[in-house]
Structures are given as structure tokens and as C-alpha cells.
């Protein structure tokens, strides 16, 4: 019916033709997305490579410009894009009824034999078997389908001299062509159609111009008869046609010629030399094969691990993988199952699984090279904690070399995925599963028929138009590389197959894998370009991936060298520390003449310098360099160890010997004190952030600093001043700067009670605190809390704005404008924050194509 419509010579209205065109496009490409034809590349593919002549009559194509057709088809296709396949078909037939009477079939033929009458035979469900002599008149019915008992087609050998034709048919000539030519040279080439009608004394005979017309009529009548009489058996009694007889006579003659030419052999000229091997025989002896364990399941049956002995006497067996075909599928799927073996025997590449042989008799087996570690996806998931980035990129490079080899052979794989890559060794992977592979010859693309296809791995043109090219394999390769870098994660997880094409056409692509080199992801993004012509070829991909692999290997080697160098230096340092003690530091000693002076009594008096912290003690000593005792006697803490004592010469010598140990202890104490102070500071900061009363805190801190140091200062001023009275006086002067005398000049600030009663102030501090929490969450990468943090900022801001609205009536009229401007700015900033949050949530798991 569709072909009759496309060959229609009469003019068809453009609107009706566009509706029929869009319905047929939707039915033909059932997986095409709603807005696929809006893209220029998709429409050009439909127009140039598939052809609009498959959807529109020639009269429409010749009378309407392409630009007008494109706009009309794009507009109409959106209206029918949601229809199903059957609904499109029914609507197509309903629209076509007004243009074409497809319920009736007409044939030019003649009634009777010998003196026949030329008529137009009309066959249909309403008119039965009828004829028309006048095109303007109604058809005349000859028989109903219920009354037909049998149908017979008889070839008319000749309408001329029977004897000559008989001799021509039975003669044997030395040339096979003479028989065929003598038969085809007859003046007539007609065929008779005999219908036996119930209750009619004679057969209804119809003479047709050719055997094909007679067979079409017989097949049509036979279908109507079986439908109306509810009978499965055919009414058609077939006889040998003219073409069949010619073929039979020609084949008999060819057998005679072959018997005569057995003594001769044809020498085929080839470009190779005598070393060119002949075609390999891949048929294997089943007795030499043994099945062990099931290692997987294929489309046609189970996959076994097995062994193959190359000779009957061989003791060693080659480990192999054996694909089997289920017995209930062999009759229907046996040839299709062996297609993979036929394709694999054409390949010889180190990264493609090799075919060892087949057992073509039932049960059908395909014997292949065994990959030790199985399929890649399971291997990646099982060893994700041990695989390094260089190994993953090596796998991607090896797959690219295999696909570059297929590209040179003009093959498309059509099912490139991690599950179809096998791991032969830790550093070698091989491409497998060529069940969907096809040879594209000179067409540049392959059109797939109905069947199961990996939608989430497919390119957009493959999903929309079932169009497979080397460029679509490039898309699938990038998906496979993404699987490898993600250590076996499937693409578009949680997305339905029908929704994948919409995400792709909206610009969404798979996200950036962790630890992926930026240059490699850039290459993957080029492979995911929507326009197939803009994607790189496998030869270019192989070169780029090789460069990336070399760069990663070089970086890994440099990193290992640095680690080894660091390890060696640490080991040398540890050996040196274990063998030799560290050099003693230089110590600045006081004047020994004073110590050895006879005026000094046997027990020298002690002078103490007490300070609240190490910083104050360092400042005091810096201002009095003449009175500085040996540095190794100072300690930062206010404790008995933080004293200076004048000792005898013997005591000083002992102190020298123990200086190293004291310095180590001093460092440990200092580190502990710093850690403690850091913890106290962090607690104080958390408390400050919660209360958010900065002005009050500054006032209290000022008063605290002026009052707390008084006690140590006063105590220091009361110590013995026998020898270092000057130091004590100056230290008191230092502490006098911290006295509360300056507190009277501090500006008066609102009290904590007053601030808490101010609602606007309280709301402002809440907003500031919520914003700080949001910034802290972003810095700490708490992605799961982003929505709650933004929501909290919005709620606090809403409270602030409402409190300001309550306060506006009490403010001067001149300040209302300023409040309104700030109100608008805050609302706009909050809207921008919400918009940014929505975009972040929308694209959190994907990346948008640039």
C-alpha cells in the first residue's frame, strides 16, 4: 500500500503528504526523540542518506522546495512524536483512504484461452473476483472467495508450432547458453491461471502477460480464500514456471560441462608468492574438545571453559573458551550464531580474541582463545583497590588499537562496552563479542534491523535512525573508556533507555571520572560530539591516548623516584642518628671570673625572673642584654624550672652535659602547650560564632586583659631585688600599659540585654551566622547539606525582612527609600543563590556539553 502511494502520479495536497510522511517516519524510527528533527544534522541524515523519497511521492518532492519541506516536517513531527508504532500505522491507512483505493487490486489480463478478451481484473474484499471493461462502469463479479475450490498456474510454452518447441526443449547442445536462448526466443511468455469454482461446470481461466503477474494474482486470491474459509492449507497448486524450467535445464547442462572439465585446473593469478598460505580450515574435531565449567552466558547459549588437543596423541591441551548454541535455537538461529565465527576468522590482532575453530554440526560450537581473567567489568570491580591509573589508560590504549584495526578493515563493532572486553593478563586486554559486527563495504554506514541493541552505549544517530558508522563506534569507545576509569560503573545508571536520548540531545554527558587526566576527558568529550563528522577517527584517538599513556607513565616514574629518594634520605638520617650523637650547640656563657671570684660565697644567692608567658620573658630579656644569663637555663612556663640560678663552676659543667636532653624535653613541652592553646582558641572561636556579640566581647576582652595580668605582675614586683632590681622595675612598666586606666576611654556600647531586645539586630546576627555556616559547609564540601544550608539562609533572611517591615513606620520618611533599596538588593541576592543551588543540584551528576 505504501509503495502504491509513493508511485502515485496524481497531485497530493501538501498538508496530507506531510502528515503521511511524519507518521511513516515515526513508525519507521520508533526510538527517535520528539525534537530530533529540529537538529539540522539529523534532518540532513534523513534527507541525504536515508532519502525523503521513501516517505513522500515524487510529485511532492519535485514541486516543493527543500526548505519549505523541512519546516513543515519539523512542525508536524512534534504533533505525532508521542504516537506508538501501531497507532501511526492505523492513522496512515485512514488518511490514505481518501487518496488511494487500496482495498482493491487491479491487474491487466485477459479472460479465457485462445480467443481471450482483454479486461482489468479487480480483486478485493468487497467485490470478490471481478472484471472491468469500461473504466467508468462498475465492476462485474465473476466469483466469491467462499466458492473457490482450487487455484492452478500453468506455464504456456508456446502459442506457435508445438513440434519445433518440443524439439527445442528436448535437444541437447554443446553450449548451455543455446538452450536458454532458444527457450527465451519464443514469441510468447504468458501464463495461465485456472480457478475451480464450486457449482461451475468449467474452470475460470485467466491469461496473464507474465508469470510474475499470474503468481501475484494467485497469491492474493489464495490469501482471501484462506481468510474467508478459515483454512490454513493453501488453495494454490503450483506448477513449474518458465524461469524455473530455464534454470533447471541450465543447471543440468552445467553438470554435464563440469563432468567434462574435471581434467582441467584453473590457475588463479595472485599478487603473493609461493609462501602465501592457503585459507585455514576452521572445522574442529569434536572428540578433541572437552567442556569443563560454565564461565558465562551468551545471547545464544552458555559459554564454557574447556580444553583442545591439537592432535589425538597430544598430552598437553590448549585452554579455550567454547560458545554453545541452545538446541531449541539451532534451527532458527544457527546461521546467525555462526556469523560471529565467520567475522572473527578475518581478524588477526594482538588485542582481538582469536578464533580457534568451529564445530558446525549439531550441537554448534564456536571455539575461541580463553581470557584468563574473564570480562573486564567484573575484573575492574574485583580489583578496583589495586589498579593504578596507568593500567587503566593502558587498557584504553589497547582497545583503541583494536578498533583502529577494525576501522582499517571497514568493520563496525556496534557493541563496544567493558562487558565485551576480556582480560587476558594484568597488562593485556582483548576485544571480543563480534555478534553485532558488520562489514560496511562502500556504503559508509550500516542500517540495523530490529533487535536488542545497547541503547545507553549508542550514539544519538544510532538511537534515532539505527545508523552505525565508524563515528558511532567512536562514541561507544568513549563510553567504554568512561566505564574503565569508573572501575566498572555502568553509564547513565538509574536512567531509562527511552530517556537517554533526551538527555544527550539536551547536552548532558557523562561526568568527569575521578583521577582522570584532563586531556583524556577532553578527548572523550570530542568523541561525544553530537555531529558524527566532528568526532575524531580511531587512528587519531590511538595516537592521542598513546601520548597520554606515556605522560602518565613518566609522571609515575618521577613520583616513584621522589619517594625512593625521600626514603633513602630518611634511612640515612636514621643511621646517622643511631651511630653518632648530634653536634652540641654553641652556648653563650656568663663571665667565669665572677663565678670563680673568691668574693662569692660557697652558696651563691639565687635571682629569679618570673613571667606569665614565654613572649613576655623574651621581651624582658631583649631589653636587658647585659643581664642575660645562659640561654639554656630559660623555660617558657611559669614554674620552678623557669628560673635562673647562679651556680658554681662544677654545676655549670654538669648542665652542659645534660643540655641536649633538656632541650628535647623543652621542645616537647612547648609543642604540648601550643596544642593545648590551639584547642582552647578553637573552642573560644566556636563560642564566639554562636553568640555573635562582637562588640560586647571586645569590651569584655579589653577589661579581662587589663585585670587578669595584674596578679602575676604584682607578684613579680614583690620578689627579691638584690641584684636585678632594674629588670623588675622595667617589667612593671611593661605591665602598666595593660592597666585599666585606658578603659575609661572605651566608647560606650549597648549592653547584651539591650541588643537581645532589638529584634532587627537579633535577625541580622542570625542571617550572618547562617551565611557563615553556608560558607563553612562549602569549604568542607558537605554536599548533602547544601540544600538545608541555603534553605536556612532564606528563612533567616525572610525573618530579617519582616522585622524591618515592622520597624519602618517608626522611622523617618526620608529613610524609607534607603530601606526599600536594601530590601530589593537582598531579595535579588537570595534569588540568585536559589538559582545557583538549583543548577548545582540539576547538574551534580552530569556535565554539560560546551
TAUR-V246753 format. One record per residue. N is the residue number from 0. RES is the residue in one letter. SS is DSSP state (h for helix, s for strand, l for the rest). PSI is psi in whole degrees, 0 to 359 (NA if undefined). NEAR is the number of other ideal C-beta (glycine too) atoms within 10 Angstrom. Layout:
BEGIN
<<N;RES;SS;PSI;NEAR> <N;RES;SS;PSI;NEAR>>
END
This chain:
BEGIN
<<0;X;l;317;11> <1;X;h;319;16> <2;X;h;322;7> <3;X;h;321;13> <4;X;h;318;19> <5;X;h;334;16> <6;X;l;11;9> <7;X;l;131;17> <8;X;l;336;7> <9;X;l;158;8> <10;X;l;138;11> <11;X;l;138;18> <12;X;l;141;11> <13;X;h;319;15> <14;X;h;316;10> <15;X;h;319;14> <16;X;h;321;24> <17;X;h;320;22> <18;X;h;314;18> <19;X;h;322;24> <20;X;h;312;22> <21;X;h;323;26> <22;X;h;320;25> <23;X;h;325;20> <24;X;h;317;24> <25;X;h;321;22> <26;X;h;321;18> <27;X;h;319;15> <28;X;l;82;18> <29;X;l;340;12> <30;X;l;5;17> <31;X;l;143;21> <32;X;l;170;22> <33;X;l;322;14> <34;X;l;23;16> <35;X;h;321;26> <36;X;h;351;24> <37;X;h;337;14> <38;X;l;134;17> <39;X;h;321;10> <40;X;h;321;15> <41;X;h;319;21> <42;X;h;322;19> <43;X;h;323;11> <44;X;h;317;19> <45;X;h;322;23> <46;X;h;312;15> <47;X;h;320;9> <48;X;h;322;15> <49;X;h;315;18> <50;X;h;125;11> <51;X;h;345;18> <52;X;h;347;12> <53;X;h;351;13> <54;X;l;344;22> <55;X;l;144;22> <56;X;l;158;21> <57;X;h;330;12> <58;X;h;325;14> <59;X;h;319;23> <60;X;h;327;15> <61;X;h;341;7> <62;X;h;346;11> <63;X;l;139;15> <64;X;l;152;8> <65;X;h;322;11> <66;X;h;319;8> <67;X;h;320;11> <68;X;h;317;20> <69;X;h;314;17> <70;X;h;319;11> <71;X;h;319;18> <72;X;h;318;20> <73;X;h;319;16> <74;X;h;317;13> <75;X;h;329;19> <76;X;h;329;22> <77;X;h;332;13> <78;X;h;334;10> <79;X;h;6;18> <80;X;l;341;16> <81;X;l;0;9> <82;X;l;152;17> <83;X;l;176;11> <84;X;h;314;10> <85;X;h;320;9> <86;X;h;323;14> <87;X;h;320;19> <88;X;h;316;16> <89;X;h;319;12> <90;X;h;323;18> <91;X;h;315;20> <92;X;h;320;14> <93;X;h;318;10> <94;X;h;326;15> <95;X;h;342;19> <96;X;l;328;10> <97;X;l;345;9> <98;X;l;329;17> <99;X;l;132;16> <100;X;l;78;13> <101;X;l;357;14> <102;X;l;349;11> <103;X;s;142;14> <104;X;s;136;15> <105;X;s;141;15> <106;X;s;140;18> <107;X;s;119;11> <108;X;s;193;22> <109;X;s;147;18> <110;X;s;137;16> <111;X;l;180;12> <112;X;l;159;15> <113;X;l;255;7> <114;X;l;82;6> <115;X;l;158;15> <116;X;s;119;11> <117;X;s;128;11> <118;X;s;174;19> <119;X;s;112;15> <120;X;s;128;23> <121;X;s;126;22> <122;X;s;128;20> <123;X;s;167;17> <124;X;l;333;11> <125;X;l;324;10> <126;X;l;351;18> <127;X;s;224;20> <128;X;s;109;24> <129;X;s;172;19> <130;X;s;159;22> <131;X;s;127;16> <132;X;l;329;12> <133;X;l;122;7> <134;X;l;334;7> <135;X;l;345;5> <136;X;l;168;8> <137;X;l;156;10> <138;X;l;148;21> <139;X;s;122;12> <140;X;s;134;13> <141;X;s;326;19> <142;X;s;156;17> <143;X;l;156;15> <144;X;h;332;19> <145;X;h;338;11> <146;X;h;356;17> <147;X;s;128;22> <148;X;s;326;13> <149;X;s;158;15> <150;X;s;135;21> <151;X;s;133;17> <152;X;s;130;22> <153;X;s;129;17> <154;X;s;132;17> <155;X;l;110;17> <156;X;l;324;17> <157;X;l;156;17> <158;X;l;7;12> <159;X;l;225;11> <160;X;l;118;10> <161;X;h;323;10> <162;X;h;316;8> <163;X;h;321;12> <164;X;h;322;16> <165;X;h;317;12> <166;X;h;324;11> <167;X;h;322;18> <168;X;h;330;14> <169;X;h;353;8> <170;X;l;150;10> <171;X;l;127;11> <172;X;l;159;12> <173;X;l;345;9> <174;X;l;128;10> <175;X;h;331;18> <176;X;h;334;10> <177;X;h;327;14> <178;X;h;310;19> <179;X;h;321;15> <180;X;h;325;12> <181;X;h;325;17> <182;X;h;317;19> <183;X;h;350;11> <184;X;l;357;8> <185;X;l;152;16> <186;X;l;339;7> <187;X;l;150;11> <188;X;l;48;15> <189;X;l;165;22> <190;X;s;141;24> <191;X;s;142;19> <192;X;s;117;23> <193;X;s;125;18> <194;X;s;125;23> <195;X;s;117;16> <196;X;s;134;17> <197;X;l;129;10> <198;X;l;352;7> <199;X;l;135;13> <200;X;l;336;5> <201;X;l;162;8> <202;X;l;146;15> <203;X;s;110;17> <204;X;s;135;17> <205;X;s;127;28> <206;X;s;126;19> <207;X;s;151;23> <208;X;l;323;15> <209;X;l;164;14> <210;X;h;329;18> <211;X;h;321;12> <212;X;h;318;18> <213;X;h;319;24> <214;X;h;324;17> <215;X;h;316;15> <216;X;h;315;23> <217;X;h;318;24> <218;X;h;321;13> <219;X;h;314;15> <220;X;h;320;24> <221;X;h;320;17> <222;X;h;314;14> <223;X;h;320;19> <224;X;h;315;22> <225;X;h;328;16> <226;X;h;316;11> <227;X;h;326;15> <228;X;l;3;14> <229;X;l;53;6> <230;X;l;134;10> <231;X;l;328;5> <232;X;l;148;7> <233;X;l;148;15> <234;X;l;353;21> <235;X;s;120;19> <236;X;s;102;13> <237;X;l;143;12> <238;X;l;164;13> <239;X;l;128;12> <240;X;l;172;18> <241;X;h;315;19> <242;X;h;321;14> <243;X;h;321;13> <244;X;h;320;14> <245;X;h;317;15> <246;X;h;321;13> <247;X;h;317;11> <248;X;h;322;18> <249;X;h;320;14> <250;X;h;323;10> <251;X;h;318;12> <252;X;h;323;19> <253;X;h;324;11> <254;X;h;321;10> <255;X;h;318;12> <256;X;h;320;11> <257;X;h;321;9> <258;X;h;325;8> <259;X;h;335;10> <260;X;l;19;10> <261;X;l;336;7> <262;X;l;354;5> <263;X;l;146;6> <264;X;l;137;7> <265;X;l;131;5> <266;X;l;116;5> <267;X;l;126;5> <268;X;l;126;4> <269;X;l;160;7> <270;X;l;340;5> <271;X;l;183;7> <272;X;l;195;6> <273;X;l;346;4> <274;X;l;357;5> <275;X;l;122;8> <276;X;l;153;6> <277;X;l;171;5> <278;X;l;137;6> <279;X;l;139;9> <280;X;l;115;7> <281;X;l;2;17> <282;X;s;128;11> <283;X;l;155;19> <284;X;l;123;12> <285;X;h;335;12> <286;X;h;335;8> <287;X;h;357;17> <288;X;s;146;20> <289;X;s;136;15> <290;X;s;135;14> <291;X;s;270;12> <292;X;s;154;7> <293;X;s;127;11> <294;X;s;357;16> <295;X;s;179;15> <296;X;s;127;9> <297;X;l;187;16> <298;X;l;329;16> <299;X;l;341;21> <300;X;l;193;22> <301;X;s;157;15> <302;X;s;127;17> <303;X;s;151;20> <304;X;s;134;17> <305;X;s;191;20> <306;X;s;152;16> <307;X;s;126;19> <308;X;l;121;16> <309;X;l;334;12> <310;X;l;159;9> <311;X;l;329;8> <312;X;l;358;6> <313;X;l;134;11> <314;X;l;329;6> <315;X;l;142;8> <316;X;l;144;14> <317;X;s;124;15> <318;X;s;132;13> <319;X;s;166;22> <320;X;s;133;21> <321;X;s;118;24> <322;X;s;132;23> <323;X;s;157;20> <324;X;l;129;22> <325;X;l;145;14> <326;X;h;325;11> <327;X;h;350;9> <328;X;h;351;15> <329;X;h;320;17> <330;X;h;318;9> <331;X;h;327;9> <332;X;h;6;17> <333;X;h;314;15> <334;X;h;319;11> <335;X;h;326;13> <336;X;h;321;24> <337;X;h;349;16> <338;X;h;321;15> <339;X;h;319;23> <340;X;h;321;21> <341;X;h;322;13> <342;X;h;317;19> <343;X;h;331;24> <344;X;l;349;15> <345;X;l;354;12> <346;X;l;143;18> <347;X;l;94;10> <348;X;l;142;17> <349;X;l;343;12> <350;X;l;25;20> <351;X;s;132;20> <352;X;l;131;23> <353;X;l;145;13> <354;X;s;128;22> <355;X;s;321;21> <356;X;s;182;21> <357;X;s;157;22> <358;X;s;99;18> <359;X;l;344;14> <360;X;l;156;9> <361;X;l;134;11> <362;X;l;139;13> <363;X;l;131;23> <364;X;s;144;24> <365;X;s;121;26> <366;X;s;125;24> <367;X;s;170;21> <368;X;s;139;18> <369;X;l;129;20> <370;X;l;124;22> <371;X;l;321;12> <372;X;l;8;16> <373;X;l;199;16> <374;X;s;152;21> <375;X;h;320;25> <376;X;h;314;21> <377;X;h;323;15> <378;X;h;317;23> <379;X;h;317;22> <380;X;h;325;12> <381;X;h;335;14> <382;X;l;29;15> <383;X;l;337;12> <384;X;l;351;6> <385;X;l;345;8> <386;X;l;134;16> <387;X;l;164;11> <388;X;h;322;17> <389;X;h;324;16> <390;X;h;320;15> <391;X;h;318;22> <392;X;h;328;24> <393;X;h;318;20> <394;X;h;317;24> <395;X;h;321;23> <396;X;h;317;22> <397;X;h;322;23> <398;X;h;322;27> <399;X;h;325;25> <400;X;h;320;19> <401;X;h;318;25> <402;X;h;329;29> <403;X;h;323;20> <404;X;h;317;19> <405;X;h;322;21> <406;X;h;320;19> <407;X;h;333;10> <408;X;l;1;13> <409;X;l;42;14> <410;X;s;143;21> <411;X;s;135;25> <412;X;l;315;25> <413;X;l;357;21> <414;X;l;53;19> <415;X;l;114;28> <416;X;l;163;21> <417;X;h;331;28> <418;X;h;341;19> <419;X;h;16;22> <420;X;s;131;27> <421;X;s;144;24> <422;X;s;109;21> <423;X;s;321;17> <424;X;s;179;10> <425;X;l;329;14> <426;X;l;26;11> <427;X;s;123;16> <428;X;s;156;27> <429;X;s;139;21> <430;X;s;138;24> <431;X;l;187;22> <432;X;l;78;21> <433;X;l;28;24> <434;X;l;333;19> <435;X;l;1;22> <436;X;l;148;22> <437;X;s;149;18> <438;X;s;122;12> <439;X;l;354;15> <440;X;l;231;8> <441;X;l;8;5> <442;X;l;344;11> <443;X;l;346;12> <444;X;l;160;21> <445;X;s;132;20> <446;X;s;118;12> <447;X;l;147;16> <448;X;l;186;5> <449;X;l;146;7> <450;X;l;176;8> <451;X;l;128;7> <452;X;l;149;17> <453;X;l;89;18> <454;X;h;317;17> <455;X;h;346;15> <456;X;h;351;27> <457;X;l;154;26> <458;X;l;158;25> <459;X;h;322;24> <460;X;h;333;23> <461;X;h;323;28> <462;X;h;317;24> <463;X;h;313;22> <464;X;h;8;22> <465;X;l;38;22> <466;X;s;122;23> <467;X;s;127;25> <468;X;l;181;21> <469;X;h;329;21> <470;X;h;325;24> <471;X;h;327;25> <472;X;h;326;24> <473;X;h;316;25> <474;X;h;311;25> <475;X;h;327;24> <476;X;h;318;25> <477;X;h;323;28> <478;X;h;318;23> <479;X;h;319;25> <480;X;h;321;29> <481;X;h;319;25> <482;X;h;319;23> <483;X;h;313;24> <484;X;h;332;23> <485;X;l;6;19> <486;X;l;48;19> <487;X;l;8;18> <488;X;l;134;17> <489;X;l;149;16> <490;X;l;152;19> <491;X;l;48;19> <492;X;l;136;8> <493;X;l;0;7> <494;X;l;134;15> <495;X;l;153;10> <496;X;h;323;14> <497;X;h;337;11> <498;X;h;351;13> <499;X;h;316;21> <500;X;h;326;21> <501;X;h;320;15> <502;X;h;318;13> <503;X;h;316;21> <504;X;h;340;19> <505;X;l;1;12> <506;X;l;1;12> <507;X;s;140;19> <508;X;s;169;20> <509;X;s;145;22> <510;X;l;170;15> <511;X;l;120;15> <512;X;l;149;19> <513;X;l;142;9> <514;X;l;13;9> <515;X;l;132;19> <516;X;l;134;17> <517;X;h;325;9> <518;X;h;325;14> <519;X;h;319;23> <520;X;h;327;20> <521;X;h;319;13> <522;X;h;318;21> <523;X;h;321;23> <524;X;h;324;16> <525;X;h;324;16> <526;X;h;339;22> <527;X;l;18;20> <528;X;l;142;18> <529;X;l;323;17> <530;X;l;119;13> <531;X;h;328;20> <532;X;h;342;8> <533;X;h;353;11> <534;X;l;149;23> <535;X;l;161;17> <536;X;l;167;14> <537;X;h;331;23> <538;X;h;320;13> <539;X;h;321;15> <540;X;h;316;27> <541;X;h;318;20> <542;X;h;317;15> <543;X;h;316;17> <544;X;h;325;24> <545;X;h;317;14> <546;X;h;318;11> <547;X;h;319;19> <548;X;h;316;19> <549;X;h;320;12> <550;X;h;316;15> <551;X;h;321;20> <552;X;h;318;14> <553;X;h;317;11> <554;X;h;321;13> <555;X;h;321;13> <556;X;h;318;11> <557;X;h;320;10> <558;X;h;319;10> <559;X;h;323;10> <560;X;h;318;10> <561;X;h;319;10> <562;X;h;317;10> <563;X;h;320;10> <564;X;h;319;10> <565;X;h;320;10> <566;X;h;319;10> <567;X;h;318;10> <568;X;h;322;10> <569;X;h;319;10> <570;X;h;321;10> <571;X;h;320;10> <572;X;h;320;10> <573;X;h;323;10> <574;X;h;320;10> <575;X;h;321;10> <576;X;h;327;10> <577;X;h;333;7> <578;X;h;308;7> <579;X;l;141;8> <580;X;l;154;7> <581;X;l;154;8> <582;X;l;145;7> <583;X;l;135;10> <584;X;l;156;10> <585;X;l;132;7> <586;X;l;136;13> <587;X;l;107;9> <588;X;l;157;13> <589;X;l;172;15> <590;X;l;119;8> <591;X;h;339;10> <592;X;h;326;7> <593;X;h;326;11> <594;X;h;319;16> <595;X;h;4;10> <596;X;l;139;9> <597;X;l;345;5> <598;X;l;343;5> <599;X;l;130;13> <600;X;l;172;7> <601;X;l;324;5> <602;X;l;104;7> <603;X;l;144;14> <604;X;l;151;11> <605;X;l;139;13> <606;X;s;130;20> <607;X;l;137;13> <608;X;l;113;21> <609;X;l;133;17> <610;X;l;150;22> <611;X;l;338;17> <612;X;l;168;15> <613;X;h;329;16> <614;X;h;317;9> <615;X;h;319;20> <616;X;h;319;20> <617;X;h;323;13> <618;X;h;318;14> <619;X;h;316;18> <620;X;h;328;18> <621;X;h;328;9> <622;X;h;350;12> <623;X;l;71;14> <624;X;h;334;7> <625;X;h;333;5> <626;X;h;15;16> <627;X;l;120;15> <628;X;l;182;17> <629;X;l;138;16> <630;X;h;336;12> <631;X;h;358;18> <632;X;h;4;19> <633;X;l;142;19> <634;X;l;144;18> <635;X;l;330;18> <636;X;l;150;16> <637;X;l;88;17> <638;X;l;171;10> <639;X;l;333;8> <640;X;l;348;14> <641;X;l;51;17> <642;X;l;160;15> <643;X;s;126;18> <644;X;l;133;12> <645;X;l;120;17> <646;X;l;170;16> <647;X;l;169;14> <648;X;h;325;10> <649;X;h;321;8> <650;X;h;324;12> <651;X;h;320;17> <652;X;h;320;10> <653;X;h;322;12> <654;X;h;325;15> <655;X;h;319;13> <656;X;h;330;9> <657;X;l;13;10> <658;X;h;322;16> <659;X;h;317;15> <660;X;h;320;9> <661;X;h;323;14> <662;X;h;319;12> <663;X;h;315;10> <664;X;h;323;12> <665;X;h;317;16> <666;X;h;318;10> <667;X;h;315;10> <668;X;h;321;15> <669;X;h;319;14> <670;X;h;318;10> <671;X;h;319;10> <672;X;h;318;14> <673;X;h;320;10> <674;X;h;319;10> <675;X;h;316;10> <676;X;h;324;11> <677;X;h;319;10> <678;X;h;318;10> <679;X;h;321;10> <680;X;h;318;10> <681;X;h;320;10> <682;X;h;319;10> <683;X;h;322;11> <684;X;h;319;10> <685;X;h;318;10> <686;X;h;319;10> <687;X;h;321;13> <688;X;h;324;13> <689;X;h;317;9> <690;X;h;323;13> <691;X;l;35;17> <692;X;l;76;19> <693;X;h;321;12> <694;X;h;318;12> <695;X;h;320;15> <696;X;h;322;16> <697;X;h;323;12> <698;X;h;314;18> <699;X;h;322;12> <700;X;h;325;11> <701;X;h;315;15> <702;X;h;324;13> <703;X;h;319;11> <704;X;h;330;12> <705;X;h;339;16> <706;X;h;321;13> <707;X;h;319;11> <708;X;l;358;17> <709;X;h;322;13> <710;X;h;312;10> <711;X;h;329;17> <712;X;h;315;19> <713;X;h;325;11> <714;X;h;323;12> <715;X;h;332;21> <716;X;h;346;13> <717;X;l;5;8> <718;X;l;172;14> <719;X;l;133;12> <720;X;l;39;13> <721;X;l;312;9> <722;X;l;334;12> <723;X;l;46;18> <724;X;h;328;12> <725;X;h;320;12> <726;X;h;318;18> <727;X;h;320;19> <728;X;h;316;11> <729;X;h;327;14> <730;X;h;324;24> <731;X;h;324;13> <732;X;h;325;9> <733;X;h;317;15> <734;X;h;343;17> <735;X;h;339;10> <736;X;l;336;9> <737;X;l;10;16> <738;X;l;159;13> <739;X;h;8;12> <740;X;h;330;10> <741;X;h;353;11> <742;X;h;339;13> <743;X;h;340;6> <744;X;h;357;6> <745;X;l;138;11> <746;X;l;147;6> <747;X;l;131;6> <748;X;l;156;14> <749;X;l;145;14> <750;X;l;167;12> <751;X;h;325;15> <752;X;h;320;7> <753;X;h;319;10> <754;X;h;321;16> <755;X;h;335;13> <756;X;h;341;11> <757;X;l;111;14> <758;X;h;319;15> <759;X;h;318;12> <760;X;h;316;16> <761;X;h;317;15> <762;X;h;324;19> <763;X;h;315;17> <764;X;h;326;19> <765;X;h;320;18> <766;X;h;315;19> <767;X;h;319;15> <768;X;h;319;17> <769;X;h;323;19> <770;X;h;320;16> <771;X;h;320;12> <772;X;h;321;17> <773;X;h;314;18> <774;X;h;320;11> <775;X;h;320;13> <776;X;h;323;18> <777;X;h;319;13> <778;X;h;324;8> <779;X;l;2;9> <780;X;l;41;9> <781;X;l;79;12> <782;X;h;323;12> <783;X;h;341;8> <784;X;h;359;16> <785;X;h;313;17> <786;X;h;316;13> <787;X;h;322;13> <788;X;h;317;19> <789;X;h;321;21> <790;X;h;321;13> <791;X;h;320;19> <792;X;h;317;22> <793;X;h;319;16> <794;X;h;316;13> <795;X;h;322;20> <796;X;h;323;20> <797;X;h;319;15> <798;X;h;321;16> <799;X;h;314;21> <800;X;h;322;17> <801;X;h;322;12> <802;X;h;325;16> <803;X;h;321;19> <804;X;h;324;11> <805;X;h;331;10> <806;X;h;343;13> <807;X;h;316;13> <808;X;l;333;7> <809;X;l;355;6> <810;X;l;159;12> <811;X;l;152;6> <812;X;h;331;7> <813;X;h;335;7> <814;X;h;356;10> <815;X;h;321;12> <816;X;h;318;9> <817;X;h;319;10> <818;X;h;319;15> <819;X;h;319;12> <820;X;h;316;10> <821;X;h;322;12> <822;X;h;315;15> <823;X;h;319;10> <824;X;h;315;10> <825;X;h;318;16> <826;X;h;319;13> <827;X;h;318;10> <828;X;h;321;12> <829;X;h;321;16> <830;X;h;320;11> <831;X;h;320;10> <832;X;h;318;16> <833;X;h;319;14> <834;X;h;317;10> <835;X;h;322;11> <836;X;h;320;17> <837;X;h;317;12> <838;X;h;320;11> <839;X;h;320;13> <840;X;h;324;13> <841;X;h;318;11> <842;X;l;27;12> <843;X;l;332;10> <844;X;l;2;12> <845;X;s;168;17> <846;X;s;144;15> <847;X;s;136;11> <848;X;l;134;13> <849;X;l;NA;6>>
END
